[in-house]
Amino acid sequence: MLSTKLQEALNAQINAEQWSAYLYLSMSLDASVKGYKGISNWFSIQYQEEQAHAQLFIDYILSRGGRVTLAPIAAVPTEWATPLDMFRETLSHEQKVTSLIDNLCRLAADEQDFATSNQLIWFVNEQVEEEENARDIIDQLQMVSESQMGLYMIDKELGTRTYTAPSIAAQ
């Protein structure tokens, strides 16, 4: 059974994951309006991943006999000047999420809740991947600088991304 403190923290993480999903949906829509179909696709996939992360937390709380309490999702930005700005904000946001996951790990350790600690390992690894992906795309966008052909090629590449549902059991 989850402690009240840990249950509340996990519920807060569900809200953070849903906010992340909403942010990436907004980025996808902004990219689409601006004609970046590949970037729009990349953020649409990211939106789906964040929703799946929230669902993993929901399923975990329920599996431990806890109660999920959904909270309102705060508004997100709706426009970015450039794709580079989108991915810089993505990296900054993922670094914030990493700190949230780290805090959950500390709390689970303090509570000596080994099941939750084990569950969170997947999210720790996921955050390493999330930050690396954002950094890689930022590096690519910086390499092409003002080159419209370079931006076109990156947009085309990001359009090939497909969604694969995450599975903690696969760890």
N, C-alpha and C positions, 0 to 999 in steps of 0.2 A: 504494500500500500504506500502511496505517495504521501509525504508530509504536506501539510497545508502550504508551507512556504515554497516547496518545490512545485507543487501543483499550480500555484499562482504564477510562478516564474515560467513554467512551461506554457501556461495560457497566454502570458504576455508574449512569448516567442511565437505562438500561433498568430497573434495579431501582427507581429513584426514580419512574419513570412507573408501574410496576406497583404501588408503594406508594400512589401517588396514586389509581389506579383502585380499589384496595382501600378507601381512605379514603372515596371517593365512593360506593362500593357500601354501605358501612356507614351513611353518611348517608342514602342512599336507603331502606335497610331501617328505620332509626330513624324517618324521616319517615312511612313507610308504616304502621308500628305505631301512630303517633300520629294517623293519619287524614289526613295531608297528602298526598293522592294526586298533586297537581301538583308539589309540591316533591320528592316521591319520584321522579317522572318526570324532573325536571330533573337530579337527581343520578344517576339511572340512565343518562341520556344522557352525563353527564360521565364516568361510569365507562367507558362504551364509547369515548369520545374518548381517555381516558388509555391505555387498552389499545391503541388505534390508534397513539398517539404512540410507545409502546414498540415496536410492530411496525415503525414507520418507522425507528427506530434500528436494530433488528435487521436489516431489509432493507439499510440503508445499510452496516453493518459487513460483512455478507456480500458486498455488491456490490464492496467494496474488498478482498476476499480475507482479511478478518479472521475472528476466531473469537468467537462469542457465548458468554459464560459466565454462566449464570443463577445468581443468589444467592438465599438465603431472603428472604422479605418479612417485615419486622417487623410486629408487631401494631399495630392502629389503634384509636382510641377507638370506642366502640359506642353512646354516648348523648350527646345534647345537650339542654340545658334548653329551648331555643326555636329556631325557624327562624332568627332573627337570629343566634343563637350559631353555628349551622351555617355561615351565610354569612360571618360574621366569621372563623371558622376557615378557610373556603375562601380568603378574600382573603389571610390570613396565609400559608397554605400556598402559594398561587400566587406570592406574593412570594418565598418561599424557592425555588421552582422557577425563577423568573426569575433569581435569583442563580446557581443551578446552570447554567443555560443560558449566562449571561454568562461564567461561569468556563470553560465549554467553548469559547466563542468566543475567550477570551484564550489558552487552550491551543492551539487550532488556529492562531491568528495567530503565537504563539511558535514553533510547529513549522513554520510556513510551509506549512501544508496548506490550500491554497486551495479544494480540492474540499469539504473538511469545513466550512471557513468559509462557503462558499456554501450548503451543505446546512443549516447552522444558522440562516441568515437566516429561514427559514420558522418555526422555533421561536421566534426573537426576536419576530417579528410575532404569533405565536400567543399568546405570554405577555402582550403588550399587551392583546389581546382578552380573555384569561382574567381579568386583573385588572380590566379595565373592566366586564365582565359582573358580577363579584362586587360591585364598588362600586355599580353601578346597582341591584342587588337589595337591598343593604344600605340604600341611600338610600330605596328604596320601602318597605321594612319599617320604617324609622325614621319615615317620613312617616305611616304608619297607626298607629304606636305601639301602643296597646292595643285598637284597633278590630278586633273579630272580623270585621266585614264587610269591612274593608280587607284583612285577612289572607286571608279567603276569596277575594277578588278576585285577589290576587297568586298564591295557590295555583292558582286556576283558570287564570290566564295562564301560569304555569310548566308547567302540564299540556299546553300546546300545543306545547312544544318537541319537535322531531323530530331524529333522528340523520342526519347526513350525514358519510360517511367522508371524512377529510382526505386531501388529495392535494398533495404538494409540487410535482408537475409543474404544478399549476394556477397557481403563482406567476408 
